[in-house]
């Protein structure tokens, strides 16, 4: 199959992260208005576009670990993707891609890719699946009208988390909930990159839903392909140091298998008074 042909169900996410090769080391994508958070793109979505480019440029198709550094605010419109192949190995390959808009460097994505179909090795789990409210007991995430990103998503959170977003923060630094595509589309490895950044910053459970929390860096480690059905998720803020927040995300599929672990560095900016 031509690597420019997406091998996933053509839902909104697949269409909005599709990329095409223009020449040697050069790809093009388009950031869709459907994935805006206010005035900028959701970071996980934008990073997934770069991850798809690497999935086509490298000889190995499946992301194992992907890191994005966010340098400038992204916007709706075309994005030029310049690829640098760092290494081609037998079991894995690595590369980086620079994402430009209007000649302004927006994001640098680096990744190591493999082939999960042939991956073999030891498997051990040291953290249990969390005991949390099931999908039916959770509540839909409230969102303002300037966030079309959330219209693409099923986002259900524990009732205490929703209360925190509505003005009753509990100080936990933790979200628990469920995520899926609103259109029921198939989830692939690239979608896990987006889902790893698909809930509001967990620091809002401490301070309330105020301020701005731009992502500086996001790393997603992919463990396995997700089975159909909603993803169980935990997002937690582990440390805050001089305004820099360390966040962690864990995603489990419908069989309670861990499918992704992500870490994020973000800057918490209190609202101006």
Buried (B, 14 or more C-beta within 10 A) or exposed (E): EEEEEBEBBEBBBBEBBBBEBEEEBEBBBBBBEBBBBEEBBBBBBBBBBBBBBBBBBBEBBBBBBBBBBBBEEBBBEEBBBBBEBEEEEEEBBBBBBBBBBEEEBBBBBBBBBBBBEEEEEEEEEEEEEEEBBEEEEBBEBEBEEEBBBBEBBBBBBBEBBBBBBEEEBEEBBBBBBBBBBBEEBBBBBBBBBBBBBBBBBBBBBBBBBEBEBEBBBBBBBBBBBBEEEBBBBBBBBEEBEEEEBBBBBBBBBBEEBBBBBBBBBBBBEEEEE
